[in-house]
Amino acid sequence: MGKLVWILLLGFCLLVVNADTEKDKEEESSDDDAAEEDSDAGSGAEEDAENTDAGDAGEAEEAGETKEFQCNLKYKRIGCYADKGKKDKPLVSFMESDEDLSANAKRGKIKGSLDKFNGELPKFACKCANDAINSGNAIFGLQNLAECWSGPDDSKYDKDGPSEECVTFDMAKCEDNSEVCAGKKHANFMYYVDSPEHTKTADEVKEELAEEAKKEEESKKKEQKKKLKKKKGKKSKKAKKE
């Protein structure tokens, strides 16, 4: 009887020990699963964050690409005029040329793709405007696609007459509504910087027109005097012959 009791007690103890061991295993397994879930959640969050950052970077880059160039100066179009290349040039001051815009400016050929030309043209026009105004001139012209020329405000930039040899973006012909243009070979596309100190008042314009009219009148009088002298000379010769 005593042995039976001891056997029963030993069996009960073994059952209790086994139950505790199984419980510990279940708790460890549960902890491992929780740790894995936390790890997966963490990596998922990191991936989402990376994707979000990449998306934001892409959007920012896209926005940067589509942002239009804005010049610090306001300059206005005058038009396309010929430059016949004589010593007495319409614009007397050569300011600079842009090698990024044209490989060989004198031949009027662009360097690289049309996209590069389209991107560089407004920047070069703005740079030329700044260089002109810094040198004391309000007018400037783009010639040979990539040359910047300037001169005094009273320059006779139109003395060689108008020209059709000016182009805009994609090397298309410059039209009245084209935003920015450049002259090809032997042509200037003219601009002026909208600056108060270089803008003539109404009185100054009147004085200038009056001065021009006076010069024209004097020129006509000189021509008339020459004609009269010729006539008198002919009459004198004729009278001598008779």
C-alpha positions as CSV (number, residue, x, y, z in Angstrom):
1,M,0.0,0.0,0.0
2,G,2.8,2.4,0.9
3,K,4.5,1.7,-2.4
4,L,1.4,2.5,-4.4
5,V,1.0,5.9,-2.7
6,W,4.6,6.8,-3.5
7,I,4.1,5.8,-7.1
8,L,0.9,7.9,-7.4
9,L,2.7,10.9,-5.9
10,L,5.6,10.5,-8.3
11,G,3.3,10.3,-11.3
12,F,1.4,13.4,-10.1
13,C,4.7,15.3,-9.8
14,L,5.8,14.3,-13.3
15,L,2.4,15.5,-14.7
16,V,2.9,18.9,-13.0
17,V,6.4,19.3,-14.3
18,N,5.3,18.4,-17.9
19,A,2.5,20.9,-17.7
20,D,4.8,23.7,-16.6
21,T,7.3,22.9,-19.4
22,E,4.6,23.0,-22.0
23,K,3.3,26.3,-20.7
24,D,6.8,27.8,-20.9
25,K,7.2,26.6,-24.5
26,E,3.9,28.2,-25.5
27,E,4.9,31.5,-23.9
28,E,8.3,31.5,-25.7
29,S,6.6,30.7,-29.0
30,S,4.1,33.5,-28.4
31,D,6.9,35.9,-27.6
32,D,8.8,34.9,-30.8
33,D,5.7,35.4,-32.9
34,A,5.1,38.9,-31.4
35,A,8.7,39.8,-32.1
36,E,8.4,38.7,-35.7
37,E,5.2,40.7,-36.1
38,D,6.9,43.8,-34.7
39,S,9.9,43.3,-37.0
40,D,7.7,42.9,-40.0
41,A,5.7,46.0,-39.0
42,G,8.9,48.0,-38.6
43,S,10.4,47.0,-41.9
44,G,7.0,47.7,-43.6
45,A,7.0,51.2,-42.1
46,E,10.6,51.8,-43.2
47,E,9.7,50.7,-46.8
48,D,6.6,53.0,-46.8
49,A,8.8,55.8,-45.5
50,E,11.4,55.1,-48.2
51,N,8.7,55.0,-50.9
52,T,7.2,58.2,-49.6
53,D,10.6,60.0,-49.6
54,A,11.3,58.7,-53.1
55,G,7.9,59.9,-54.3
56,D,8.4,63.3,-52.7
57,A,11.9,63.6,-54.3
58,G,10.5,62.6,-57.7
59,E,7.7,65.2,-57.4
60,A,10.2,67.9,-56.3
61,E,12.5,67.0,-59.2
62,E,9.6,67.0,-61.6
63,A,8.5,70.4,-60.2
64,G,12.1,71.7,-60.7
65,E,12.1,70.6,-64.3
66,T,8.9,72.3,-65.2
67,K,9.7,75.5,-63.3
68,E,10.1,78.3,-65.9
69,F,13.2,80.6,-65.8
70,Q,12.5,84.1,-64.5
71,C,14.8,86.9,-65.4
72,N,15.6,89.6,-62.8
73,L,15.2,92.3,-65.4
74,K,12.1,93.2,-67.4
75,Y,13.1,93.6,-71.1
76,K,10.9,94.1,-74.1
77,R,11.0,93.1,-77.7
78,I,11.8,95.7,-80.4
79,G,12.1,93.4,-83.5
80,C,14.4,91.7,-86.0
81,Y,16.8,93.9,-87.9
82,A,19.5,93.3,-90.5
83,D,23.2,93.7,-89.7
84,K,25.1,93.9,-93.1
85,G,28.4,93.5,-91.4
86,K,29.9,96.8,-92.4
87,K,32.4,98.7,-90.3
88,D,29.6,101.1,-89.2
89,K,27.6,98.4,-87.3
90,P,24.1,99.0,-85.9
91,L,25.4,98.0,-82.5
92,V,29.0,98.9,-81.7
93,S,29.7,96.9,-78.5
94,F,30.2,93.1,-78.6
95,M,29.5,91.9,-75.1
96,E,29.9,88.1,-75.1
97,S,29.0,84.8,-76.7
98,D,27.6,81.7,-75.2
99,E,29.4,78.5,-76.2
100,D,26.8,76.3,-74.5
101,L,24.2,77.8,-76.7
102,S,26.1,77.5,-80.0
103,A,29.2,75.6,-81.1
104,N,29.9,78.0,-83.9
105,A,27.9,81.2,-83.5
106,K,29.0,82.7,-86.8
107,R,27.5,79.9,-88.7
108,G,24.2,80.1,-86.8
109,K,24.3,76.4,-85.8
110,I,23.2,75.2,-82.4
111,K,25.2,72.9,-80.2
112,G,23.4,69.9,-78.8
113,S,19.7,69.2,-78.8
114,L,16.9,71.6,-79.4
115,D,15.8,71.1,-75.8
116,K,19.2,72.5,-74.7
117,F,18.8,75.5,-77.1
118,N,15.3,76.1,-75.8
119,G,16.5,76.1,-72.2
120,E,19.6,78.2,-72.7
121,L,18.0,81.0,-74.9
122,P,16.0,82.8,-72.2
123,K,19.0,82.6,-69.8
124,F,21.3,84.1,-72.4
125,A,18.9,86.9,-73.2
126,C,18.7,87.7,-69.5
127,K,22.5,87.7,-69.1
128,C,22.8,89.9,-72.1
129,A,20.2,92.3,-70.7
130,N,22.2,92.5,-67.4
131,D,25.5,93.1,-69.1
132,A,24.0,95.8,-71.3
133,I,22.4,97.7,-68.4
134,N,25.5,97.3,-66.3
135,S,27.5,99.0,-69.1
136,G,25.1,101.9,-69.2
137,N,23.0,100.8,-72.2
138,A,19.3,99.9,-72.2
139,I,19.2,98.3,-75.7
140,F,20.8,95.0,-76.7
141,G,20.6,92.4,-79.5
142,L,21.1,88.7,-80.0
143,Q,23.0,87.8,-83.2
144,N,24.3,84.5,-84.6
145,L,22.1,82.8,-82.0
146,A,24.7,83.1,-79.3
147,E,26.3,86.6,-79.5
148,C,25.3,89.5,-77.3
149,W,25.7,93.0,-78.7
150,S,24.8,96.4,-77.3
151,G,25.3,100.1,-77.8
152,P,24.1,103.6,-76.7
153,D,20.4,104.2,-76.4
154,D,20.4,106.3,-79.5
155,S,22.0,103.5,-81.6
156,K,20.7,103.3,-85.2
157,Y,20.0,99.6,-84.8
158,D,17.4,99.7,-87.7
159,K,19.8,101.5,-90.2
160,D,20.2,98.3,-92.3
161,G,16.4,97.7,-92.4
162,P,14.2,94.9,-91.0
163,S,15.1,91.2,-91.4
164,E,13.3,87.9,-91.4
165,E,16.3,86.0,-90.2
166,C,15.4,85.6,-86.5
167,V,14.3,82.4,-84.7
168,T,12.7,81.4,-81.5
169,F,12.3,78.0,-79.6
170,D,12.9,74.9,-81.7
171,M,14.6,77.1,-84.3
172,A,11.2,78.1,-85.6
173,K,10.7,81.5,-87.3
174,C,10.3,84.3,-84.8
175,E,6.7,85.6,-84.8
176,D,5.0,88.6,-83.2
177,N,3.9,86.5,-80.2
178,S,7.2,84.7,-79.7
179,E,8.4,85.1,-76.1
180,V,12.2,85.4,-76.9
181,C,14.1,85.4,-80.2
182,A,17.6,85.5,-81.5
183,G,19.0,86.7,-84.8
184,K,20.8,84.3,-87.2
185,K,23.8,85.3,-89.3
186,H,23.7,89.1,-90.2
187,A,20.6,89.7,-88.1
188,N,20.0,91.2,-84.6
189,F,16.9,90.5,-82.6
190,M,16.6,93.8,-80.6
191,Y,15.4,94.3,-77.1
192,Y,15.4,97.2,-74.6
193,V,15.5,97.0,-70.8
194,D,12.4,98.6,-69.2
195,S,14.4,100.8,-66.8
196,P,13.1,104.3,-65.7
197,E,16.5,106.0,-66.1
198,H,16.6,104.8,-69.7
199,T,13.0,105.6,-70.6
200,K,12.5,108.9,-72.4
201,T,9.9,111.3,-71.2
202,A,7.3,112.7,-73.6
203,D,9.2,116.0,-73.7
204,E,12.5,114.3,-74.6
205,V,10.8,112.4,-77.4
206,K,9.3,115.6,-78.8
207,E,12.7,117.3,-78.6
208,E,14.4,114.4,-80.4
209,L,11.7,114.4,-83.2
210,A,12.1,118.1,-83.6
211,E,15.9,117.7,-83.8
212,E,15.5,115.0,-86.5
213,A,13.0,117.1,-88.4
214,K,15.4,120.1,-88.3
215,K,18.3,118.0,-89.6
216,E,16.1,116.7,-92.5
217,E,15.1,120.2,-93.4
218,E,18.7,121.4,-93.4
219,S,19.6,118.4,-95.6
220,K,16.9,119.3,-98.1
221,K,18.0,122.9,-98.2
222,K,21.6,121.7,-99.0
223,E,20.3,119.5,-101.8
224,Q,18.3,122.4,-103.2
225,K,21.4,124.7,-103.1
226,K,23.4,122.1,-105.0
227,K,20.8,121.7,-107.7
228,L,20.6,125.5,-108.1
229,K,24.4,125.7,-108.4
230,K,24.3,123.0,-111.1
231,K,21.6,124.8,-113.0
232,K,23.4,128.1,-112.8
233,G,26.6,126.4,-114.0
234,K,24.8,125.0,-117.0
235,K,23.2,128.3,-117.9
236,S,26.6,130.0,-117.6
237,K,28.2,127.5,-119.9
238,K,25.4,127.9,-122.4
239,A,25.6,131.7,-122.4
240,K,29.3,131.5,-123.0
241,K,28.8,129.2,-126.0
242,E,26.2,131.6,-127.5
